[in-house]
Amino acid sequence: SSRKDYEEARKLVEYLLEHDPDSPLVDMLTARIDAWEDNAVEFEEFNTRFEAGKNGVSLLRVLMQQYGLSQSDFENEIGNKSLVSRFLCGERSLTFDHMRALANRFQIPVSMFVD
């Protein structure tokens, strides 16, 4: 598979999730997308860092670094900067609603945020 195939598969999954979420193609395509992301050179650093942390907060930190984001960039998904800070330092845990919003923003499965 190529990067182009990967992007086309992601677009098709997005379309199917909006128009035909029960389609068996969703599971098939997401499995192929996951496999490509697990093996693609461009995801190697991300995968290594994620495996090292293996929890929602670690994943959030990696995503923040990868996308050049700060604590104030998560108003819509988590809340204000001080609340994001409390999650990052371990004072609070991400709720399922936070995880779902973050997963939607970064187009990744919610399960990646579950500790």
C-alpha positions as CSV (number, residue, x, y, z in Angstrom):
1,S,0.0,0.0,0.0
2,S,1.1,3.5,-0.7
3,R,0.4,6.8,1.1
4,K,-2.2,7.6,-1.6
5,D,-4.0,4.3,-0.9
6,Y,-3.9,5.1,2.8
7,E,-5.4,8.6,2.3
8,E,-8.1,7.3,0.0
9,A,-9.0,4.6,2.6
10,R,-9.2,7.2,5.4
11,K,-11.5,9.4,3.2
12,L,-13.7,6.4,2.4
13,V,-14.0,5.4,6.1
14,E,-15.0,9.0,7.0
15,Y,-17.6,9.0,4.3
16,L,-18.9,5.6,5.4
17,L,-19.1,6.6,9.0
18,E,-21.3,9.5,8.1
19,H,-23.5,7.7,5.6
20,D,-23.4,4.0,6.2
21,P,-21.7,3.3,9.6
22,D,-22.8,-0.4,9.7
23,S,-21.1,-1.2,6.4
24,P,-18.7,-4.2,6.7
25,L,-16.2,-2.1,4.7
26,V,-15.6,0.1,7.7
27,D,-14.1,-2.7,9.7
28,M,-12.1,-4.0,6.8
29,L,-10.7,-0.6,5.9
30,T,-9.9,0.4,9.4
31,A,-7.9,-2.8,9.9
32,R,-5.9,-2.0,6.7
33,I,-5.4,1.6,7.9
34,D,-4.2,0.4,11.3
35,A,-1.8,-2.1,9.7
36,W,-0.4,0.6,7.4
37,E,0.1,3.0,10.3
38,D,1.8,0.3,12.4
39,N,4.3,-0.3,9.6
40,A,4.8,3.0,7.8
41,V,8.2,4.7,8.3
42,E,6.5,8.1,8.8
43,F,4.6,6.7,11.8
44,E,7.7,5.0,13.3
45,E,8.6,7.7,15.8
46,F,5.0,8.1,16.9
47,N,4.5,4.4,17.4
48,T,7.6,4.0,19.4
49,R,6.7,6.9,21.7
50,F,3.2,5.7,22.0
51,E,4.2,2.2,23.0
52,A,6.6,3.6,25.6
53,G,3.9,5.6,27.3
54,K,0.9,3.4,26.5
55,N,-1.7,5.6,28.1
56,G,-4.0,8.5,27.1
57,V,-2.0,11.2,28.7
58,S,1.2,10.0,27.1
59,L,-0.6,9.8,23.7
60,L,-1.9,13.3,24.2
61,R,1.7,14.6,24.9
62,V,3.0,12.9,21.8
63,L,0.2,14.4,19.7
64,M,0.8,17.8,21.1
65,Q,4.5,17.6,20.2
66,Q,3.8,16.1,16.7
67,Y,1.3,18.8,15.9
68,G,3.1,21.7,17.7
69,L,0.1,22.2,20.0
70,S,0.0,23.8,23.5
71,Q,-2.3,23.3,26.4
72,S,-4.5,26.2,25.3
73,D,-5.2,24.4,22.0
74,F,-7.7,22.0,23.5
75,E,-10.6,24.3,24.6
76,N,-13.1,22.3,22.4
77,E,-12.0,18.9,23.4
78,I,-11.0,19.2,27.1
79,G,-11.5,22.7,28.4
80,N,-9.4,25.6,29.5
81,K,-5.6,25.5,29.7
82,S,-5.6,24.9,33.5
83,L,-7.8,21.8,33.1
84,V,-5.6,20.4,30.4
85,S,-2.6,21.0,32.7
86,R,-4.3,19.0,35.4
87,F,-4.7,16.0,33.0
88,L,-1.1,16.2,31.8
89,C,0.3,16.2,35.4
90,G,-1.9,13.3,36.5
91,E,-4.3,15.2,38.8
92,R,-7.3,14.3,36.7
93,S,-8.2,11.5,34.3
94,L,-9.6,12.0,30.8
95,T,-13.3,11.2,30.6
96,F,-14.8,9.2,27.8
97,D,-16.2,12.4,26.3
98,H,-12.7,13.9,26.3
99,M,-11.3,10.8,24.7
100,R,-14.0,10.8,22.0
101,A,-13.4,14.5,21.2
102,L,-9.6,14.0,21.0
103,A,-10.0,10.9,18.8
104,N,-12.3,12.8,16.5
105,R,-9.8,15.7,16.3
106,F,-6.8,13.5,15.5
107,Q,-8.8,10.8,13.5
108,I,-7.6,7.9,15.7
109,P,-9.6,5.3,17.6
110,V,-10.9,6.3,21.0
111,S,-9.4,3.1,22.4
112,M,-5.9,4.6,22.0
113,F,-6.7,7.0,24.8
114,V,-7.9,4.3,27.2
115,D,-5.4,3.4,29.9
